[in-house]
């Protein structure tokens, strides 16, 4: 299976420092940045099926997968598996010359934006939820704002251990039961907890009884919506919230094609009535992708925020773009990481015009696989604090649009010296200030 093979492609940390579309071609054949022998093709809105087949025939693909159907922004998108001896760059050039093709691009490899500590267990370590340089979520809790089970967040990441004792009441698709049928009519059978786009099935938790697979997705989920007030483990920004998994990252990363599928999955759920306020995107890498840009634009049209990690290379995103956080779309919120003393984390990427605000991202405790808890560092950890704040605001302001939620979050940011000139707001998250 094409997707199963992609799960084993290796991604390097250097992939977080990315390139412009104009510079993409020389990098398309780098196996550390793009899936070898695969290209994404976006067709024009007006292209016929025959014209699309003719265009694809220019590279004689051995397999073709639909990635996006072309409803809304952009035409249909396909993933082509190339025959042996055809390079990505040659295929992109051949496809790009066909009038039915809007763009052809590499199937970029992406990775989670995290740097893990050795796990340790102790009490009183949730500084990111408290005062000082924390998110001020505890202030919101003290005012009776602990979230709502009628607000949903999509976690585009690794999978989620939905049976974790601090998550088991918050992870579920209310329109789906496990009965062999597609109850909610979204094209996915038994997606009770979401969908695994890396493996093409509904098993979003592959951590096993003692494995560490899906640690990352479970960790960010606990920050967004770990069950609070239950005397167990941690509390998320929201004690009550609906979480769903759009799993596309495996042990060695994921691909643009599966990221597009995951984004569109949540857009479709929203269009079918599930009140999704935001997706959390604690990952990055590869180069600019028109296919992913268009998918995020479709999410924007569906009134869904796209909250993204700024990256962990310590570089300036104003000068070296980092995707997906650098996509210039109104629903994107880009997040840097700060430590408990308010300093910009040494690894955190930043950008006066491209990164919106900072949030706790060093020594962050949360849920992990096999019903555990651990502490991690990364813009991956900062991002779900902001996504959680979006859900928290939506719970108290149910008629607010996605852009109004974004404006509230950025407008309430607390000025922070380490972020002055380094972020759009010059401040850090203040979930108790809106």
C-alpha positions as CSV (number, residue, x, y, z in Angstrom):
1,X,0.0,0.0,0.0
2,X,1.3,3.5,-1.0
3,X,0.3,5.1,2.3
4,X,1.8,2.3,4.4
5,X,5.1,2.7,2.7
6,X,5.1,6.5,3.3
7,X,4.9,5.9,7.1
8,X,8.5,4.7,7.0
9,X,10.1,7.7,5.3
10,X,12.6,9.5,7.4
11,X,12.4,13.2,8.2
12,X,15.2,15.2,9.6
13,X,15.1,18.2,11.9
14,X,16.5,20.3,9.1
15,X,13.2,19.9,7.3
16,X,11.7,22.5,9.6
17,X,13.7,25.2,7.8
18,X,11.9,25.4,4.5
19,X,12.0,27.0,1.1
20,X,10.0,29.1,-1.2
21,X,8.0,27.7,-4.1
22,X,10.5,29.1,-6.6
23,X,13.3,27.1,-4.9
24,X,11.3,23.9,-4.6
25,X,12.4,22.1,-7.8
26,X,16.1,21.4,-6.8
27,X,14.8,20.0,-3.4
28,X,12.1,17.8,-4.9
29,X,14.5,14.9,-5.3
30,X,15.9,15.1,-1.8
31,X,14.6,11.9,0.1
32,X,14.9,13.7,3.4
33,X,12.4,16.4,2.3
34,X,10.0,14.7,-0.1
35,X,8.6,11.2,-0.7
36,X,10.7,9.6,-3.5
37,X,8.7,8.7,-6.6
38,X,5.5,10.6,-5.6
39,X,4.1,14.0,-6.7
40,X,0.9,15.9,-5.9
41,X,-1.0,17.3,-8.9
42,X,-3.7,19.9,-8.6
43,X,-5.9,20.2,-11.7
44,X,-7.7,23.3,-12.9
45,X,-11.3,23.8,-11.9
46,X,-12.5,23.5,-15.5
47,X,-10.5,20.3,-16.3
48,X,-12.4,17.3,-17.5
49,X,-11.7,13.7,-16.4
50,X,-10.3,13.0,-19.8
51,X,-8.0,16.0,-19.6
52,X,-6.8,15.0,-16.2
53,X,-6.1,11.4,-17.4
54,X,-4.2,12.9,-20.4
55,X,-2.1,15.1,-18.1
56,X,-1.3,12.2,-15.7
57,X,-0.3,10.1,-18.6
58,X,2.6,12.4,-19.3
59,X,4.5,10.5,-16.5
60,X,2.8,7.1,-16.8
61,X,2.0,6.7,-13.1
62,X,1.9,3.2,-11.7
63,X,-0.7,4.3,-9.1
64,X,-3.1,7.2,-8.6
65,X,-4.8,8.2,-5.4
66,X,-7.5,10.9,-4.9
67,X,-6.4,13.4,-2.3
68,X,-9.0,16.1,-2.6
69,X,-12.2,16.2,-4.7
70,X,-12.0,19.8,-5.8
71,X,-15.1,21.1,-4.1
72,X,-14.6,24.6,-2.9
73,X,-11.2,26.2,-3.4
74,X,-9.1,24.6,-6.2
75,X,-9.7,21.7,-8.6
76,X,-9.2,18.0,-7.9
77,X,-5.9,16.9,-6.4
78,X,-4.2,13.5,-7.0
79,X,-1.2,11.7,-5.7
80,X,0.8,10.0,-8.5
81,X,3.2,7.2,-7.9
82,X,5.9,7.4,-10.5
83,X,7.5,4.6,-12.4
84,X,11.1,3.6,-11.7
85,X,13.6,5.9,-13.3
86,X,11.4,9.0,-13.3
87,X,12.6,11.7,-10.8
88,X,10.2,13.9,-8.9
89,X,11.6,17.0,-10.5
90,X,11.3,15.7,-14.1
91,X,7.7,14.6,-13.4
92,X,6.8,18.0,-11.9
93,X,8.2,19.7,-15.0
94,X,6.3,17.4,-17.4
95,X,3.0,17.8,-15.6
96,X,3.4,21.5,-15.1
97,X,3.4,22.0,-18.9
98,X,-0.1,20.5,-19.3
99,X,-3.0,23.0,-19.6
100,X,-5.2,20.9,-17.3
101,X,-2.6,21.2,-14.4
102,X,-2.8,24.1,-12.0
103,X,0.3,23.0,-10.1
104,X,2.5,19.9,-9.6
105,X,4.6,19.7,-6.5
106,X,6.6,17.3,-4.2
107,X,4.8,15.2,-1.6
108,X,6.7,16.9,1.2
109,X,7.6,15.1,4.4
110,X,6.6,16.7,7.7
111,X,7.4,16.0,11.3
112,X,6.1,16.8,14.8
113,X,7.6,19.9,16.3
114,X,8.7,18.6,19.7
115,X,11.8,18.1,21.8
116,X,11.1,15.5,24.6
117,X,12.5,15.4,28.1
118,X,13.0,12.2,30.0
119,X,9.6,11.4,31.5
120,X,9.3,12.2,35.1
121,X,6.4,12.1,37.5
122,X,5.7,14.7,40.2
123,X,2.8,16.9,41.3
124,X,2.4,20.7,40.9
125,X,4.2,21.0,37.5
126,X,1.4,22.4,35.3
127,X,2.9,25.9,35.2
128,X,1.6,26.5,31.7
129,X,-2.0,26.5,33.0
130,X,-1.4,29.0,35.8
131,X,-0.4,32.6,36.5
132,X,3.0,34.2,36.1
133,X,4.1,33.4,32.5
134,X,1.5,30.6,32.2
135,X,-1.6,30.7,30.0
136,X,-3.8,32.0,32.8
137,X,-6.2,29.2,32.1
138,X,-6.7,28.8,35.9
139,X,-8.0,32.4,36.0
140,X,-10.7,31.4,33.5
141,X,-11.5,28.2,35.5
142,X,-11.9,30.4,38.7
143,X,-14.5,32.4,36.8
144,X,-16.5,29.3,35.9
145,X,-15.1,28.9,32.3
146,X,-14.0,25.3,32.0
147,X,-15.1,24.6,28.4
148,X,-18.1,22.9,26.8
149,X,-18.7,19.4,25.3
150,X,-20.5,21.1,22.5
151,X,-17.3,22.7,21.1
152,X,-15.0,20.5,19.0
153,X,-11.3,20.5,18.1
154,X,-9.5,18.4,15.5
155,X,-6.1,17.2,16.4
156,X,-4.0,16.8,13.2
157,X,-1.0,14.9,14.5
158,X,-0.2,11.4,15.7
159,X,-3.2,9.5,17.1
160,X,-4.8,9.9,20.5
161,X,-5.1,7.3,23.3
162,X,-8.9,7.9,23.6
163,X,-9.1,5.5,26.5
164,X,-6.6,7.5,28.7
165,X,-8.3,8.2,32.1
166,X,-7.8,11.9,31.6
167,X,-9.2,11.9,28.0
168,X,-11.8,9.1,27.8
169,X,-14.7,11.4,28.4
170,X,-13.7,14.0,25.8
171,X,-12.7,12.0,22.6
172,X,-15.6,11.0,20.4
173,X,-17.5,11.7,17.2
174,X,-21.1,12.1,18.3
175,X,-22.4,11.2,14.9
176,X,-20.7,7.8,14.7
177,X,-21.1,4.5,16.4
178,X,-19.0,1.4,15.8
179,X,-21.4,-0.7,13.8
180,X,-19.8,-1.2,10.4
181,X,-21.7,1.7,8.9
182,X,-20.9,5.3,7.9
183,X,-23.5,6.8,10.3
184,X,-22.6,10.5,9.7
185,X,-22.3,10.1,6.0
186,X,-18.8,11.7,5.7
187,X,-17.3,8.8,3.8
188,X,-15.5,7.2,6.7
189,X,-16.9,4.0,8.4
190,X,-16.8,3.8,12.2
191,X,-14.7,7.0,12.6
192,X,-15.9,7.1,16.3
193,X,-12.6,8.7,17.4
194,X,-11.4,10.1,14.1
195,X,-9.5,8.6,11.2
196,X,-5.9,7.3,10.7
197,X,-4.8,8.7,7.3
198,X,-1.3,7.3,7.7
199,X,-2.6,3.7,7.7
200,X,-6.0,4.2,6.1
201,X,-8.2,2.9,8.9
202,X,-10.2,4.0,11.9
203,X,-7.7,2.8,14.5
204,X,-6.4,6.2,15.7
205,X,-4.5,4.7,18.6
206,X,-1.6,2.4,17.8
207,X,0.4,2.9,21.0
208,X,-0.3,-0.6,22.2
209,X,-0.2,-1.6,25.8
210,X,3.3,-0.3,26.4
211,X,4.5,1.4,23.2
212,X,5.2,5.1,22.7
213,X,3.4,5.5,19.4
214,X,0.9,8.3,19.6
215,X,2.6,9.9,22.6
216,X,2.8,13.2,20.7
217,X,-0.9,13.3,19.7
218,X,-2.0,12.2,23.1
219,X,0.2,14.9,24.7
220,X,-1.2,17.8,22.7
221,X,-4.7,16.5,23.3
222,X,-4.2,16.6,27.1
223,X,-3.2,20.2,26.9
224,X,-6.2,21.1,24.9
225,X,-8.7,19.0,26.8
226,X,-7.4,16.9,29.7
227,X,-10.3,16.3,32.0
228,X,-10.1,18.6,35.0
229,X,-11.6,18.5,38.5
230,X,-11.4,14.7,38.6
231,X,-8.5,14.3,41.0
232,X,-6.5,12.5,38.4
233,X,-3.3,13.5,36.5
234,X,-3.5,16.8,34.6
235,X,-6.1,19.3,33.5
236,X,-6.3,20.8,30.0
237,X,-7.2,24.4,29.1
238,X,-10.7,22.9,28.7
239,X,-12.0,20.4,31.2
240,X,-14.9,19.7,28.8
241,X,-14.4,19.7,25.1
242,X,-14.9,17.4,22.1
243,X,-11.6,16.0,20.6
244,X,-11.2,14.1,17.4
245,X,-8.1,12.6,15.8
246,X,-6.9,13.3,12.3
247,X,-3.9,11.0,12.5
248,X,-1.4,11.4,9.7
249,X,2.0,11.2,11.6
250,X,3.6,7.9,12.2
251,X,6.9,7.0,13.9
252,X,8.9,8.7,11.2
253,X,6.7,11.6,10.2
254,X,4.0,12.0,7.6
255,X,3.3,13.5,4.2
256,X,1.6,16.5,2.6
257,X,-1.0,14.3,0.9
258,X,-2.2,12.8,4.2
259,X,-2.1,16.3,5.9
260,X,-4.5,17.5,3.1
261,X,-6.8,14.6,3.7
262,X,-6.8,15.3,7.5
263,X,-7.6,19.0,7.1
264,X,-10.4,18.2,4.6
265,X,-11.8,15.5,7.0
266,X,-12.5,18.2,9.6
267,X,-13.8,20.6,7.1
268,X,-16.3,18.0,5.9
269,X,-17.4,17.2,9.5
270,X,-18.0,20.9,10.1
271,X,-20.0,21.2,6.9
272,X,-22.1,18.3,8.1
273,X,-22.9,20.1,11.3
274,X,-20.2,19.2,13.9
275,X,-19.2,22.5,15.6
276,X,-15.4,22.4,15.1
277,X,-13.8,25.7,16.1
278,X,-10.1,24.8,15.3
279,X,-7.6,22.2,14.4
280,X,-4.3,21.9,16.2
281,X,-1.2,21.5,14.0
282,X,1.9,20.8,16.1
283,X,4.1,19.8,13.1
284,X,6.0,21.2,10.2
285,X,8.5,20.7,7.4
286,X,9.0,20.4,3.7
287,X,8.3,23.4,1.4
288,X,5.3,25.4,0.2
289,X,2.4,23.2,-0.9
290,X,-0.4,24.7,-3.0
291,X,-2.5,21.6,-2.1
292,X,-2.1,22.2,1.6
293,X,-2.7,25.9,1.2
294,X,-6.0,25.2,-0.6
295,X,-7.1,22.7,2.1
296,X,-6.5,25.3,4.8
297,X,-8.4,27.8,2.7
298,X,-11.3,25.4,2.6
299,X,-11.1,25.1,6.4
300,X,-11.2,28.9,6.5
301,X,-14.3,29.0,4.4
302,X,-15.9,26.5,6.8
303,X,-15.0,28.9,9.7
304,X,-12.3,26.7,11.3
305,X,-9.1,28.1,12.8
306,X,-5.8,26.4,11.9
307,X,-3.4,26.8,14.9
308,X,0.1,25.9,14.0
309,X,3.6,25.5,15.6
310,X,6.2,28.1,14.5
311,X,8.9,25.4,14.5
312,X,11.9,24.4,16.6
313,X,15.0,25.5,14.6
314,X,15.4,28.8,16.5
315,X,15.3,30.8,13.2
316,X,13.3,33.8,12.0
317,X,10.2,32.8,10.0
318,X,10.1,36.3,8.4
319,X,13.3,35.4,6.5
320,X,13.0,31.6,6.1
321,X,9.4,30.5,5.9
322,X,8.3,27.5,8.0
323,X,5.2,25.7,6.8
324,X,2.3,25.3,7.6
325,X,2.5,28.2,10.1
326,X,3.7,30.6,7.4
327,X,0.7,30.2,5.1
328,X,-0.8,33.6,4.7
329,X,-4.5,32.8,5.4
330,X,-6.8,34.6,7.9
331,X,-7.6,31.4,9.9
332,X,-3.9,30.6,10.7
333,X,-2.5,31.4,14.1
334,X,1.3,30.7,14.4
335,X,2.6,30.0,17.9
336,X,6.1,30.4,19.5
337,X,7.2,28.8,22.7
338,X,8.2,30.5,26.0
339,X,9.6,29.1,29.3
340,X,8.3,29.5,32.8
341,X,10.3,32.7,33.2
342,X,8.8,34.3,30.1
343,X,11.9,33.9,27.9
344,X,11.5,32.9,24.3
345,X,12.6,29.2,24.2
346,X,16.1,28.7,22.8
347,X,14.7,26.4,20.1
348,X,11.6,28.4,19.2
349,X,11.2,30.0,15.8
350,X,9.9,33.5,15.7
351,X,8.8,36.3,13.4
352,X,7.7,39.8,13.9
353,X,5.2,39.5,11.0
354,X,4.7,35.7,10.7
355,X,4.4,34.4,14.3
356,X,1.4,35.7,16.2
357,X,2.2,35.1,19.9
358,X,4.0,32.9,22.4
359,X,2.6,30.3,24.8
360,X,4.1,27.8,27.3
361,X,6.3,25.3,25.5
362,X,9.1,24.2,28.0
363,X,8.6,21.6,30.7
364,X,4.9,21.0,29.7
365,X,3.2,18.1,31.5
366,X,0.4,16.3,29.8
367,X,-1.1,12.9,29.0
368,X,0.9,10.3,27.0
369,X,0.3,6.8,25.6
370,X,-0.4,3.8,27.8
371,X,-2.3,6.0,30.3
372,X,0.9,7.9,31.3
373,X,1.9,11.5,31.9
374,X,5.2,13.1,30.8
375,X,6.9,16.5,30.3
376,X,8.0,17.7,26.9
377,X,9.4,20.8,25.2
378,X,8.6,22.3,21.8
379,X,6.4,24.7,19.9
380,X,4.3,21.5,19.7
381,X,3.5,22.0,23.3
382,X,2.9,25.7,23.0
383,X,0.4,25.4,20.1
384,X,-2.3,23.3,22.0
385,X,-2.4,26.0,24.7
386,X,-3.6,28.4,22.1
387,X,-6.0,25.9,20.4
388,X,-7.4,25.2,23.8
389,X,-7.9,28.9,24.4
390,X,-9.8,29.1,21.1
391,X,-12.2,26.3,22.3
392,X,-12.5,27.9,25.7
393,X,-13.5,31.3,24.2
394,X,-15.9,29.6,21.8
395,X,-17.6,27.8,24.7
396,X,-18.3,31.1,26.4
397,X,-19.1,33.0,23.2
398,X,-20.9,30.4,21.0
399,X,-21.9,32.8,18.2
400,X,-18.3,34.0,17.7
401,X,-16.8,33.3,14.2
402,X,-13.4,31.8,13.8
403,X,-11.9,35.2,13.0
404,X,-13.6,36.8,16.1
405,X,-12.1,34.0,18.2
406,X,-8.6,34.8,16.7
407,X,-9.1,38.5,17.3
408,X,-10.0,37.8,20.9
409,X,-6.9,35.7,21.5
410,X,-4.5,38.1,19.9
411,X,-6.1,41.1,21.4
412,X,-5.8,39.7,24.9
413,X,-2.1,38.8,24.6
414,X,0.0,40.0,27.5
415,X,3.0,42.2,26.4
416,X,6.2,40.2,27.0
417,X,9.7,41.6,26.6
418,X,11.2,38.5,25.1
419,X,8.5,38.5,22.4
420,X,8.7,42.2,21.5
421,X,9.8,42.4,17.9
422,X,9.7,38.7,17.7
423,X,5.9,38.2,17.3
424,X,3.0,40.1,15.7
425,X,1.4,40.8,19.1
426,X,4.7,41.1,21.1
427,X,2.9,39.1,23.8
428,X,2.0,35.7,25.3
429,X,-1.3,33.9,25.6
430,X,-3.7,35.1,28.2
431,X,-6.7,32.7,28.3
432,X,-8.0,34.5,31.3
433,X,-8.1,37.9,29.7
434,X,-10.9,37.6,27.2
